[in-house]
Amino acid sequence: MKAVSGKRFCRILESKGWELIRISGSHHIFIRYGSTIRLSIPVHGNTPLKFGLQKHLMKLAQIEESEL
C-alpha cells in the first residue's frame, strides 16, 4: 500500500464528495451529507499516515488503493 500524507488524503476525500466541517488542532473533520460517518484526519505536514489508520479511513470513506 502506498503511504499518503494527511494533506493528500484530505484532497482525495474532497474529490470524493466529503466536506470539511471544522479543524480541531491538527485534525481535520470531514462529513458526507446523507451519511452518519465522520472522519478525523490527522494533518502533520507531509508526514505519512500510519498504515492501520490509513487502511481504516480508506474503508470508511470507500476509497480504493488505486485512487491514492
N, CA, C and O of each residue as an XYZ file, in Angstrom:
272
protein
N       0.847     -1.182      0.000
C       0.000      0.000      0.000
C       0.886      1.237      0.000
O       1.907      1.280      0.687
N       0.496      2.226     -0.763
C       1.238      3.475     -0.870
C       0.968      4.354      0.354
O      -0.183      4.563      0.737
N       2.036      4.861      0.958
C       1.886      5.765      2.108
C       1.447      7.137      1.611
O       1.982      7.653      0.629
N       0.464      7.726      2.300
C      -0.111      9.010      1.899
C      -0.096      9.938      3.109
O      -0.366      9.511      4.231
N       0.220     11.210      2.874
C       0.198     12.183      3.972
C      -1.250     12.573      4.289
O      -2.162     12.323      3.502
N      -1.434     13.184      5.451
C      -2.764     13.647      5.832
C      -3.303     14.698      4.874
O      -4.493     14.704      4.561
N      -2.419     15.598      4.401
C      -2.827     16.633      3.444
C      -3.370     15.997      2.161
O      -4.431     16.376      1.667
N      -2.626     15.030      1.636
C      -3.018     14.370      0.387
C      -4.328     13.611      0.583
O      -5.189     13.624     -0.297
N      -4.486     12.951      1.730
C      -5.707     12.194      1.998
C      -6.911     13.139      2.062
O      -8.000     12.784      1.609
N      -6.722     14.328      2.616
C      -7.811     15.318      2.671
C      -8.227     15.736      1.265
O      -9.418     15.869      0.985
N      -7.253     15.946      0.380
C      -7.582     16.309     -1.004
C      -8.343     15.192     -1.707
O      -9.263     15.456     -2.480
N      -7.964     13.949     -1.443
C      -8.668     12.803     -2.033
C     -10.107     12.757     -1.534
O     -11.032     12.523     -2.312
N     -10.296     12.983     -0.222
C     -11.651     12.977      0.346
C     -12.519     14.055     -0.293
O     -13.671     13.799     -0.643
N     -11.978     15.246     -0.443
C     -12.751     16.339     -1.036
C     -13.140     16.031     -2.475
O     -14.221     16.415     -2.921
N     -12.274     15.345     -3.197
C     -12.607     14.981     -4.583
C     -13.685     13.897     -4.639
O     -14.353     13.740     -5.661
N     -13.856     13.146     -3.540
C     -14.862     12.095     -3.480
C     -16.186     12.579     -2.877
O     -17.092     11.776     -2.657
N     -16.305     13.882     -2.608
C     -17.565     14.434     -2.125
C     -17.647     14.662     -0.629
O     -18.706     15.045     -0.132
N     -16.562     14.440      0.111
C     -16.553     14.709      1.548
C     -16.337     16.197      1.761
O     -15.678     16.854      0.955
N     -16.892     16.733      2.848
C     -16.804     18.164      3.124
C     -16.151     18.407      4.475
O     -16.504     17.782      5.475
N     -15.192     19.327      4.486
C     -14.513     19.716      5.716
C     -15.460     20.582      6.540
O     -15.896     21.637      6.080
N     -15.779     20.138      7.760
C     -16.684     20.933      8.588
C     -15.949     21.747      9.645
O     -16.406     22.821     10.035
N     -14.803     21.234     10.112
C     -14.037     22.017     11.084
C     -12.629     21.453     11.210
O     -12.343     20.331     10.791
N     -11.767     22.261     11.796
C     -10.408     21.843     12.095
C     -10.225     22.001     13.593
O     -10.434     23.084     14.140
N      -9.838     20.930     14.251
C      -9.635     20.935     15.686
C      -8.168     20.590     15.952
O      -7.787     19.419     15.957
N      -7.363     21.612     16.169
C      -5.922     21.387     16.330
C      -5.329     20.958     15.004
O      -5.404     21.689     14.016
N      -4.738     19.768     14.981
C      -4.146     19.269     13.746
C      -5.043     18.228     13.073
O      -4.604     17.543     12.148
N      -6.273     18.103     13.518
C      -7.201     17.119     12.953
C      -8.276     17.811     12.117
O      -8.938     18.740     12.581
N      -8.434     17.353     10.904
C      -9.456     17.879     10.001
C     -10.642     16.923     10.041
O     -10.487     15.723      9.817
N     -11.817     17.454     10.325
C     -13.021     16.649     10.492
C     -13.861     16.763      9.226
O     -14.232     17.862      8.814
N     -14.158     15.614      8.611
C     -14.922     15.563      7.371
C     -16.231     14.820      7.575
O     -16.307     13.878      8.363
N     -17.272     15.256      6.849
C     -18.549     14.539      6.819
C     -19.006     14.437      5.367
O     -18.523     15.149      4.486
N     -19.931     13.546      5.154
C     -20.615     13.462      3.862
C     -22.103     13.513      4.183
O     -22.603     12.718      4.978
N     -22.804     14.454      3.557
C     -24.225     14.590      3.833
C     -24.970     13.340      3.402
O     -24.702     12.775      2.342
N     -25.905     12.916      4.234
C     -26.652     11.697      3.982
C     -26.008     10.488      4.632
O     -26.531      9.378      4.527
N     -24.881     10.681      5.300
C     -24.165      9.590      5.953
C     -23.935      9.963      7.413
O     -23.840     11.144      7.746
N     -23.847      8.979      8.265
C     -23.596      9.230      9.686
C     -22.110      9.130     10.021
O     -21.722      9.318     11.174
N     -21.285      8.840      9.035
C     -19.848      8.669      9.262
C     -19.166     10.033      9.327
O     -19.438     10.922      8.520
N     -18.280     10.176     10.301
C     -17.479     11.383     10.470
C     -16.019     10.935     10.518
O     -15.663     10.060     11.307
N     -15.181     11.528      9.683
C     -13.771     11.144      9.613
C     -12.894     12.220     10.225
O     -13.098     13.408      9.975
N     -11.923     11.814     11.022
C     -10.961     12.726     11.617
C      -9.587     12.379     11.058
O      -9.048     11.307     11.333
N      -9.025     13.292     10.271
C      -7.750     13.054      9.595
C      -6.658     13.869     10.278
O      -6.749     15.096     10.315
N      -5.623     13.218     10.823
C      -4.512     13.974     11.402
C      -3.626     14.541     10.300
O      -3.149     13.804      9.437
N      -3.410     15.850     10.331
C      -2.575     16.510      9.324
C      -1.365     17.095     10.044
O      -1.463     18.103     10.744
N      -0.218     16.438      9.854
C       1.039     16.872     10.470
C       2.046     17.111      9.351
O       2.984     16.332      9.178
N       1.853     18.184      8.595
C       2.747     18.491      7.482
C       2.658     17.415      6.406
O       1.567     17.025      5.990
N       3.810     16.946      5.967
C       3.839     15.895      4.948
C       4.155     14.525      5.534
O       4.574     13.623      4.810
N       3.956     14.364      6.836
C       4.186     13.083      7.483
C       3.122     12.093      7.026
O       1.931     12.399      7.073
N       3.541     10.905      6.583
C       2.544      9.933      6.114
C       1.691      9.388      7.259
O       2.136      9.297      8.403
N       0.464      9.032      6.919
C      -0.422      8.398      7.892
C       0.107      7.003      8.194
O       0.753      6.382      7.350
N      -0.165      6.515      9.392
C       0.228      5.145      9.721
C      -0.675      4.188      8.948
O      -1.839      4.491      8.687
N      -0.125      3.029      8.586
C      -0.830      2.118      7.693
C      -2.172      1.649      8.231
O      -3.141      1.574      7.476
N      -2.251      1.329      9.524
C      -3.510      0.863     10.094
C      -4.587      1.933     10.031
O      -5.733      1.648      9.684
N      -4.223      3.155     10.366
C      -5.164      4.271     10.320
C      -5.586      4.553      8.886
O      -6.768      4.752      8.605
N      -4.613      4.569      7.985
C      -4.919      4.836      6.578
C      -5.866      3.782      6.014
O      -6.808      4.111      5.294
N      -5.620      2.533      6.337
C      -6.476      1.444      5.845
C      -7.898      1.579      6.391
O      -8.870      1.365      5.666
N      -8.013      1.932      7.668
C      -9.325      2.097      8.299
C     -10.092      3.270      7.675
O     -11.282      3.153      7.383
N      -9.404      4.399      7.472
C     -10.049      5.565      6.868
C     -10.471      5.277      5.428
O     -11.532      5.722      4.991
N      -9.645      4.535      4.693
C      -9.988      4.179      3.322
C     -11.245      3.309      3.287
O     -12.091      3.463      2.407
N     -11.357      2.399      4.245
C     -12.529      1.523      4.307
C     -13.791      2.335      4.600
O     -14.822      2.131      3.960
N     -13.713      3.248      5.558
C     -14.870      4.070      5.913
C     -15.282      5.000      4.770
O     -16.471      5.199      4.521
N     -14.287      5.571      4.077
C     -14.577      6.533      3.005
C     -14.806      5.856      1.662
O     -15.100      6.530      0.674
N     -14.678      4.545      1.612
C     -14.864      3.754      0.376
C     -13.910      4.232     -0.710
O     -14.317      4.514     -1.837
N     -12.626      4.317     -0.345
C     -11.571      4.702     -1.280
C     -10.743      3.469     -1.594
O     -10.306      2.757     -0.689
N     -10.531      3.221     -2.869
C      -9.736      2.089     -3.315
C      -8.259      2.464     -3.300
O      -7.908      3.641     -3.383
N      -7.397      1.456     -3.195
C      -5.957      1.683     -3.179
C      -5.484      2.325     -4.488
O      -4.517      3.086     -4.483
N      -6.143      2.031     -5.587
C      -5.751      2.586     -6.884
C      -6.032      4.087     -6.975
O      -5.476      4.762     -7.842
N      -6.883      4.616     -6.099
C      -7.218      6.047     -6.111
C      -6.197      6.907     -5.367
O      -6.262      8.136     -5.405
N      -5.263      6.254     -4.696
C      -4.232      7.003     -3.977
C      -3.235      7.470     -4.984
O      -2.259      8.130     -4.626
